[in-house]
Amino acid sequence: WQFKLPHDYDGGTVTAQVVWGAGSGTGNVIWGVQGVSFADLGTLDSDFGTAVTVTDALSATSKIHITSATGAMTFAGSPAADQWAVIQLYRDANATGDTLTADARMIGVILTYTKKMS
């Protein structure tokens, strides 16, 4: 998805928590997230930054699950306040640790960033 970075964003790393659920199954799901930022006149066909992942277990079906925070994610480009950003979220179903036996349904993502010092 795409959005404008907050005006008080310090240009550093961010973390993500995935809000998700599943209607059936058992096991763990691995979510990956990566991002890129664009300044004015930035190149549209830019690569994403290095992905970070987080693993979460399905504890109960048809319930909201909120993962722990990912490690620090760095946007590709030169991220700064008020720039345009694109985030890519995916399930890493081919990873050895992703054992969920059903479809994982992403509901939302919580991004946490550090504010600029005033």
C-alpha positions as CSV (number, residue, x, y, z in Angstrom):
1,W,0.0,0.0,0.0
2,Q,1.0,3.6,-0.4
3,F,0.9,6.6,1.9
4,K,2.6,9.8,2.9
5,L,5.2,9.5,5.7
6,P,4.2,11.5,8.8
7,H,5.4,15.1,9.1
8,D,7.1,14.2,12.4
9,Y,8.9,11.1,11.1
10,D,12.7,11.2,11.8
11,G,13.7,9.3,8.7
12,G,14.9,6.2,10.6
13,T,13.8,2.6,10.8
14,V,10.2,1.5,11.5
15,T,8.7,-1.7,12.9
16,A,5.6,-3.5,11.9
17,Q,3.0,-5.6,13.6
18,V,0.6,-7.6,11.5
19,V,-3.0,-8.0,12.5
20,W,-4.4,-11.2,11.1
21,G,-6.6,-14.3,11.5
22,A,-7.5,-17.6,10.0
23,G,-10.8,-19.5,9.9
24,S,-9.2,-22.9,10.4
25,G,-5.9,-24.7,10.6
26,T,-3.0,-25.0,13.0
27,G,0.7,-23.8,12.9
28,N,2.8,-20.7,12.5
29,V,2.6,-18.0,9.8
30,I,5.6,-15.9,8.7
31,W,4.9,-12.4,7.5
32,G,7.4,-10.3,5.6
33,V,7.4,-6.5,5.1
34,Q,9.6,-4.1,3.2
35,G,9.3,-0.5,2.1
36,V,10.6,2.2,-0.2
37,S,10.3,6.0,0.0
38,F,10.3,8.6,-2.8
39,A,11.3,12.2,-2.7
40,D,9.9,14.7,-5.3
41,L,11.1,13.6,-8.7
42,G,12.2,10.2,-7.3
43,T,12.5,7.2,-9.7
44,L,9.2,5.2,-9.7
45,D,10.8,1.9,-10.6
46,S,12.9,1.6,-7.4
47,D,13.6,-1.5,-5.4
48,F,12.2,-2.2,-1.9
49,G,14.5,-2.2,1.1
50,T,15.5,-5.4,2.8
51,A,12.5,-7.4,4.1
52,V,12.1,-8.1,7.8
53,T,9.9,-11.0,9.0
54,V,7.8,-11.9,12.0
55,T,6.5,-15.3,13.0
56,D,3.2,-15.8,14.8
57,A,1.2,-18.9,15.9
58,L,-2.5,-19.4,15.2
59,S,-3.8,-19.6,18.8
60,A,-7.5,-19.7,18.0
61,T,-9.5,-19.8,14.8
62,S,-11.7,-16.8,13.8
63,K,-9.9,-14.6,16.3
64,I,-7.8,-11.5,15.9
65,H,-4.0,-12.1,16.2
66,I,-1.5,-9.3,16.6
67,T,2.1,-10.3,16.0
68,S,5.1,-9.0,18.0
69,A,7.0,-6.2,16.3
70,T,9.4,-7.0,13.4
71,G,13.0,-6.1,13.7
72,A,14.0,-2.6,12.4
73,M,13.0,-2.1,8.8
74,T,14.8,0.5,6.7
75,F,13.0,2.0,3.7
76,A,14.9,2.0,0.5
77,G,15.6,5.5,-0.9
78,S,16.3,8.4,1.4
79,P,13.3,8.3,3.7
80,A,12.3,11.6,5.3
81,A,9.2,13.3,6.7
82,D,6.4,14.0,4.2
83,Q,7.7,11.7,1.5
84,W,5.7,9.2,-0.4
85,A,6.2,5.6,0.7
86,V,5.2,2.2,-0.5
87,I,5.0,-0.9,1.8
88,Q,4.8,-4.5,0.6
89,L,3.5,-7.1,2.9
90,Y,3.5,-10.8,2.1
91,R,3.2,-14.2,3.7
92,D,6.4,-16.2,3.4
93,A,4.6,-19.5,2.9
94,N,7.7,-21.1,1.4
95,A,9.8,-20.6,4.5
96,T,10.5,-23.7,6.6
97,G,8.9,-22.2,9.7
98,D,5.6,-21.3,8.0
99,T,3.5,-24.3,9.0
100,L,0.0,-22.8,9.0
101,T,-2.3,-25.4,7.4
102,A,-4.8,-22.8,6.1
103,D,-5.0,-19.4,4.5
104,A,-3.9,-16.5,6.7
105,R,-6.0,-13.4,6.4
106,M,-4.3,-10.1,6.8
107,I,-6.5,-7.5,8.5
108,G,-4.1,-4.6,9.0
109,V,-0.6,-3.5,9.9
110,I,0.6,-1.3,12.7
111,L,3.7,0.7,11.9
112,T,5.8,2.3,14.6
113,Y,8.3,5.0,13.9
114,T,10.5,7.5,15.8
115,K,9.4,11.1,15.9
116,K,11.8,14.0,15.1
117,M,13.1,15.8,18.1
118,S,11.6,19.3,18.3
